[in-house]
Structure formats: C-alpha cells, structure tokens
C-alpha cells in the first residue's frame, strides 16, 4: 500500500536584508505626526526654558561677577563663594532650615499617617468636609498664612488669650519675638500647612491597597498597630516619598513665610538662606554674592531632596 505523502511545506522566506543594517526610513505620515507632537510641546518647553532654565543659567553666570545692578559687572571668579563660605550666618541659616524640615516634613508625615490610620476604610458623614478643612491651608497663599499666624502669635493674639483662659497666663509671650521659641513657633505654622497635604496623599495611596491583605493580617492575629506597620505603611511608601520631597522643598524654600512673620528675628534666630539671598541682593546691592548664595542653596536643596528620596525609596520598585 503506497504511503500517502504529506504536502511539502516551504520554509518562510527571510526578510530582505536592509542595506548596511540600517533602520527602515520613517514614513512621511510618521514624520508629520511627530512634528505635530512637537508643536504641542514647544509652547510649554519655551516657557520652561525662558522662566526656569535661562534664569538659572544667568544666576550661575552672575555668581562669578561683582555687580551692584547698576554699574557694569566685573569678573570676580570664586571670590563670591569664598566670602559666603567664610560667613557664619550661612551655616546658622542652614541649621535653621534643617530644623524646619522637622516641622515641615517629619511631623506632618507622622500626623498624616496617623490620620490615615484613623480614617481609612471608615465611611462617615461629613468626611468630605473634614478633608477639605484639613487641605485648606494648602490653597491659601503663604503670605496670607504668615500674616494670620503673626496676629495669632501676638501678645494679645488668640494663642495667649486661650492660655489665659485655661489658667496658663504665666507662660504667655510674644511667641515670634521670643529668642528661644521663635523658630519652633515658626515651624508649627509649617506643620499646620503641610499636615493636610500629607494626609490627602496617604489617604489616596491607601485606597489602592488590596483589602485582602488586611484580612490575611487579621487571620494571622495581627492587631491594628501591626496592620498599620506591615500593610498600610508599605502600601503608601511611594506617597511617603512624594510627601517627603514636597515638604522638604517647602522647608528649605520658606523665605516668604519667614519674611512675613519674623523677617529673620529675633537676633537672627529664624534666618534662612533665602532671606540672606534677599538681603544681599536688595539691601546690600550685592547681586553677585546673592547669586552665589542662590546657587549654594540650590545645591543644598538637591542634596537634601536626593537623601530624602533615597531613604524613603520603594525597595520593590
């Protein structure tokens, strides 16, 4: 019996090799689409280059000049930087900014995590109003916030009136004028401003955590504290990083709040680098020195933010 032969299957033909291994040319419609994409990007890119990159580069250039803003500038080399690093006021201002990070970043993150643990998974009437009230300081201008708190902290302000009401009138004082407490009083304003932002970020992040993780933790005998530590905190790790970066930058760039409330007083106890930049530029007319200090402040911000991102990074990413 003759065996039936299966039809021969021809192997697939290899694709023709392109000359020199070069990529195929982009079709005309692809080039047009790419050009249209650039048309959408260019306006925003032009604004960014004009209002961010160019001023930064110009500040770097001015930091190597001696200029009062009127007479022609004179090349100064690194003399502006040498003068800045020899000034002890810079180091005091940096220490004040690092202390403000505790009030602007560390405490608000802790408060935000605590509020998230209390509110997560509990639908209550009025919760939207509660979140709006907590987030409200973020939408208020810091200048308005500073003016308001300067009045609250005044000798006849609400803070002292409340202390007298509860029988603590002996400790009333002009809080922003107290040599030892001015920086703490200033930092608590930052805590009030930033806590709502951290809470909103963490609540949004907690909503993406799988509820089965909490169920599994409860079956394993984990209480509320262990669930918070081993489920909630790892689940909002990326939000903690975002909050840490935003609040740290706010602490290091707190010029407007300091300028409105204390203007660096009393006796320089609330000086921050941004305020020193302002004084060098507008009070002393030293544009070159102010530019050099601004460059140093930028480097400090980048270094501190990089450290925050490193220590709050997501190990699984």
Steps between C-alpha positions, in 0.01 A plus 500: 500500500650821396560746783324830455748779489425822686528812296835669531505808712736763374699684766419866553699734291744716684434869499721682259800644673518875511804678373768511764257391774349848515149552637217548258424861421210658689194539278390848410183479708711397804721807458195723476354346815827554685513861380145559626604357836785749526257782421308410815816474711686809377286768675543337841867431427555864402339620823713258704820604325418870533385504861700213657809394307613843377466673842688210661785525249507879533515470879795265465673754272434789738644303791846547347460877464513804726193707415275742683226490238593842356869529408658261247577160656859399575634145489552373856573131454427296812534795739122516556493134603803543727335797672178305551663192648701718741180657634368319808150634429471251212561201726253627759238550228560148366456355849174693537376359169593146603311552827197620304504170307393331824192724522424523128567135410558249782212602728245552216584157356444346844173689544389403150569132563314515832196666342509247216497213750202654681297585191585223255216266416247687713234680300350770715264783431684825453829335404530713186461817705761371746751440220435844351565667836828312542613579145393866513840636618653371175285726283564812709793726403787464746512877536139502621575204728801682646305821566222304669734304726699812588176639640416171676845490662490867605501616863122551485443224246275198520777268625569711808130559561440126498788440743359760737158338470632161615706648782840507328534875477845485659653354183346747254747695290562641154578159356663615176712746696627250755870424455468129584155419360469707181633223273270241660199731469590559136540127439157423644350721230664271245361197683150646473544572129653166398307247712189518283701443182666190648167363621338540158793330325499207742122456486518488121782247516325283759197459275706290257605247768331163448249442785593132498837596650327635809278192515804272484672704771196470727489124444864484606408675824639843412348787691435850373854617574665209318262541205597865481871420520515203262217578255410869495848655521653277226191563288545877507881499475499685168261761636732544799784570256293759312392666825857500628632670187226765488516587869880505509513744210240714678716507813816597312314762293307659787613856423151649459368363829809611693504843335138572593506364855843570655725641225777285645465624858540509785877548473521277193342198670272432202733596217484265201719498185222645283475802728876553480476494119232771515705721731817468295319588178263778610639638826874486427489513118732201468346320204801276449507386863125442499529293183781292651293437812201405283717243320615359835138482619404313183776246559384455860140444389605242240722319752237488775220397263721226355565372852127503577425305184773248582382429853131483403547306178283200418726193513265310269511758223 
